[in-house]
Amino acid sequence: MTMAITVHNATKSFHNKLVLDKLSLEIPKGEIFGLLGPSGCGKTTLIKLIIGMLKRDEGDITVLTYNIPDQRLLPNIGYMAQSDALYTDLTGEQNLDFFARLYKLPKKERKARIQYVARVVDLEDVLQKRIAEYSGGMMRRLSLAIALIHDPEVLILDEPTVGIDPVLKRSIWRELERLKKEDGKTIVITTHVMDEAERCDQTALLRNGHIIATGSPDKLKEKYEATRFEEVFLRAGGED
């Protein structure tokens, strides 16, 4: 099995507080991989180390054969942060066009990609509105569209469906599953929502900067004799 992402003994501290402690992880190509855990467990820090936004204290990280950090990786990775980084004075379409230009997409391709990603996140009818007029949920959807705009090989999405209604959430998950199946994309999602974790091919459960369990949702439920994934997390953490 070919790995899209390999993390070996990654360690990170902030102000002498250990956030990740010699964490190791392998994420196969062409899978949806879920990073699951409560707020403060290290999910976002791990994501930022993987894409090179943060410098690790120790360890090694490889993404698509690139040793992180490496600017050559940027065209091959799409990142959606927890906080929306949008230009509020611009329209939705102008935001998408700006980021498409950053990735040097040709004009014809830019137009096609903007139409596609707007359809995926159901923003086609509001592309001409300024971001200042968007609701919080609409901003989240636009941030997801920006992560998809340049058709990256790896998608890293930090809690992408927070604030999104259940109908659209289901539609987005269907598209992520299609991207994995038909386009072979690797998709890494952080979440604390158990039903989303169960839709992943593989999951890693984080607690206090450590991985306490890894595997497919079904195998983890079997291992911990659980009927619900929530029970897996509790039992893996020694709380049940």
C-alpha positions in Angstrom: 0.0 0.0 0.0 1.4 3.4 -1.1 1.4 6.1 1.6 0.3 9.7 0.8 1.4 11.0 4.2 4.0 9.6 6.6 4.5 11.1 10.0 7.4 9.7 12.2 7.9 10.8 15.8 6.5 14.3 15.3 6.9 16.4 18.4 5.6 19.9 19.0 5.5 22.1 22.0 4.1 25.6 22.6 5.4 27.7 25.5 6.9 24.5 27.1 3.6 22.7 26.9 3.8 19.4 24.9 1.1 19.3 22.3 2.2 16.3 20.2 4.5 13.7 21.7 6.5 11.5 19.3 3.4 10.9 17.1 3.7 8.5 14.2 1.1 8.0 11.5 0.7 6.6 8.0 -2.1 7.7 5.7 -2.6 5.6 2.5 -3.2 7.2 -0.9 -6.7 7.2 -2.2 -8.5 7.0 1.2 -10.6 9.2 3.4 -8.7 9.4 6.7 -10.3 10.8 9.8 -8.4 12.4 12.7 -10.8 12.2 15.6 -10.6 13.7 19.0 -11.8 16.4 21.4 -10.8 20.1 21.2 -7.2 20.6 22.3 -6.0 17.0 21.6 -3.6 18.1 18.9 -5.6 17.5 15.6 -5.1 21.0 14.2 -1.5 21.2 15.3 -0.8 17.9 13.5 -2.6 19.2 10.3 -0.4 22.4 10.4 2.7 20.3 10.7 1.7 18.1 7.8 1.2 21.1 5.4 4.3 23.0 6.7 2.5 25.8 8.4 4.2 25.0 11.7 7.7 23.8 12.3 8.0 20.6 14.3 10.4 20.3 17.2 11.4 16.7 16.3 10.5 14.0 13.8 10.0 13.7 10.0 7.0 14.2 7.8 6.6 13.2 4.2 3.7 14.1 1.9 3.7 12.7 -1.7 7.5 12.1 -1.5 8.2 15.7 -0.4 9.9 16.2 2.9 8.0 18.8 4.7 8.3 21.8 4.5 8.6 22.0 0.8 7.0 24.7 -1.4 6.8 22.3 -4.3 4.0 20.5 -2.5 1.6 23.5 -2.5 0.0 22.9 -6.0 -0.8 19.3 -4.9 -2.5 20.0 -1.6 -5.8 21.7 -0.7 -6.2 23.0 2.8 -9.4 24.2 4.6 -8.7 25.7 8.0 -11.0 25.9 11.0 -11.1 29.7 10.6 -12.3 31.2 7.3 -9.6 33.3 5.5 -11.7 35.2 3.0 -11.6 38.7 1.5 -14.9 40.1 2.8 -14.9 43.1 0.4 -14.9 40.8 -2.6 -17.7 38.6 -3.9 -17.6 34.8 -3.7 -16.7 34.5 -7.3 -13.9 37.1 -6.9 -12.5 35.1 -4.0 -12.5 31.9 -6.0 -10.9 33.6 -9.0 -8.2 35.1 -6.8 -7.2 31.8 -5.4 -7.4 30.1 -8.8 -5.0 32.7 -10.1 -2.6 32.0 -7.3 -2.4 28.5 -8.5 -1.9 29.8 -12.0 -4.9 28.1 -13.6 -5.5 29.2 -17.2 -8.6 31.5 -17.7 -10.7 28.8 -19.3 -9.9 26.3 -16.6 -10.5 28.9 -13.9 -14.0 29.5 -15.1 -14.8 25.8 -15.3 -13.4 25.1 -11.8 -15.3 28.0 -10.2 -18.5 26.6 -11.6 -17.7 23.1 -10.4 -16.8 24.0 -6.8 -19.7 26.5 -6.5 -22.0 23.7 -7.5 -20.4 21.2 -5.0 -21.0 23.6 -2.0 -24.3 25.0 -3.3 -23.2 28.6 -3.7 -24.0 29.1 -7.4 -26.8 31.6 -6.6 -24.7 33.8 -4.3 -21.4 34.1 -6.1 -22.0 37.7 -7.0 -22.7 38.7 -3.3 -19.9 40.2 -1.2 -18.6 37.9 1.5 -19.6 40.5 4.1 -23.2 39.5 3.3 -22.5 35.7 3.7 -23.7 33.8 6.8 -21.1 31.7 8.8 -22.2 28.5 7.0 -21.9 30.1 3.6 -18.3 31.2 4.5 -17.5 27.6 5.5 -18.8 26.3 2.2 -16.7 28.9 0.3 -13.6 27.9 2.2 -14.2 24.3 1.1 -14.7 25.4 -2.5 -11.3 27.3 -2.3 -9.6 24.1 -1.0 -11.0 22.3 -4.1 -10.4 25.0 -6.7 -7.0 23.8 -8.1 -8.0 20.1 -8.1 -5.3 19.0 -5.6 -4.1 15.4 -5.1 -4.4 15.7 -1.4 -7.2 17.5 0.5 -6.7 18.4 4.2 -9.9 19.6 5.8 -10.1 20.8 9.4 -13.6 20.3 10.6 -15.1 21.1 7.2 -18.8 20.6 7.9 -19.1 22.7 11.1 -22.1 25.1 10.7 -23.4 23.3 7.6 -26.9 22.0 7.5 -27.5 18.2 7.4 -28.7 18.1 3.7 -25.7 20.0 2.4 -23.4 18.0 4.7 -24.7 14.8 3.1 -24.1 16.2 -0.4 -20.5 17.3 0.4 -19.7 13.8 1.8 -21.0 12.2 -1.4 -18.7 14.4 -3.4 -15.7 13.6 -1.2 -16.4 9.9 -1.6 -16.7 10.4 -5.4 -13.4 12.3 -5.4 -11.8 9.4 -3.6 -13.3 6.7 -5.7 -13.2 8.2 -9.2 -10.2 10.6 -8.9 -8.1 8.7 -6.4 -7.7 11.7 -4.1 -6.4 11.4 -0.5 -8.7 13.2 1.9 -7.8 13.9 5.5 -10.6 15.2 7.7 -10.4 16.3 11.4 -13.7 15.9 13.2 -15.2 15.3 16.6 -18.5 14.2 15.0 -18.9 10.4 15.4 -21.1 9.8 12.4 -18.6 11.5 10.1 -15.8 9.4 11.6 -17.7 6.3 10.6 -17.7 7.4 6.9 -13.9 7.4 6.8 -11.9 4.4 5.5 -9.5 4.7 8.3 -9.4 6.7 11.5 -6.8 7.8 14.1 -8.1 8.6 17.6 -6.1 11.4 19.3 -6.0 12.1 23.0 -3.5 14.5 24.7 -1.1 14.6 21.8 -1.0 10.8 21.4 -2.7 8.4 19.0 -4.6 5.9 21.2 -6.1 3.8 18.4 -6.0 3.5 14.6 -8.0 1.4 12.1 -11.2 1.2 10.1 -14.3 2.1 12.0 -15.7 -1.4 11.7 -12.5 -3.0 12.9 -12.2 -0.6 15.8 -15.8 -1.3 16.9 -15.0 -5.0 16.7 -11.8 -4.6 18.7 -13.4 -2.7 21.4 -16.7 -4.6 21.3 -18.6 -1.5 20.6 -21.9 -0.9 18.7 -21.3 2.9 18.4 -18.1 4.6 17.5 -18.4 6.9 20.5 -17.9 3.8 22.7 -14.7 3.0 20.8 -13.2 6.4 21.7 -14.2 6.0 25.4 -12.9 2.5 25.7 -9.7 3.2 23.8 -9.1 6.1 26.2 -9.8 3.9 29.2 -13.0 5.8 30.2 -15.4 2.9 29.8 
